[in-house]
Amino acid sequence: MNQKDTIKLIEILKQTHSDAKCSLDFNTPFELLIAVILSAQCTDERVNKVTPAIFAHYHTPEDFANMDLALLENLIHSCGFYKNKAKNIKATAQILVNQYHSEVPHTMEELMSLPGVGRKTANVVMLEAFNEPQGVAVDTHCRRISNRIGLSDKKEPEKIEQDLLKLFPKQYYYDLNHILIWHGRKICTARNPNCENCPISTYCKAFQSAK
Ligand code: SF4
């Protein structure tokens, strides 16, 4: 796809999903960091059901650094992989307290050095907490859509992200992060993509090659 078409594609998706935004609930960068760590292999909806009860009592890095591990495991149990997530959250909170004056760091490198924080999580934090998008957080929706449309033929999220960053100018990073996920949830779902009513079918490699 040439750059003219990619811009057209993103403009159509922006209009279609004008309400697209981060679907995790949070009040501070640290709460967002916790929510994104919890969202691995879990739905945002589930995370949003779990975090209000936790953040009502524990919401600073100190709170989590000092929290009893078994209690934390219990609180996040329904998000899955709770033992690993609890260990990473507590370790991350301890690092923030000891090395970052209890603040969430503002660079991809620093974020990715924290336990349980990969490139996708770091991208989400840079975008949603600091409004400084550095790339595209490639989740399951973004991966599927990118492959179907033909924006990338790779399977690994990091490689897909690199393909997307080559295709789209930086001014579109903010929108890309939201609208590909929204399109995947609402129209181009995993099992039943609604191609008949998809506004970008003209630009979609999967749709065009199936005709
Ligand atoms: S045309 Fe179909 S496969 Fe292509 S993006 Fe739209 S819904 Fe997905």
Boltz pocket constraint, residues with backbone or C-beta under 6 A from the ligand:
constraints:
  - pocket:
      binder: B
      contacts: [[A, 145], [A, 148], [A, 149], [A, 187], [A, 188], [A, 189], [A, 193], [A, 194], [A, 195], [A, 196], [A, 198], [A, 199], [A, 200], [A, 201], [A, 204], [A, 205], [A, 206], [A, 207]]
      max_distance: 6.0
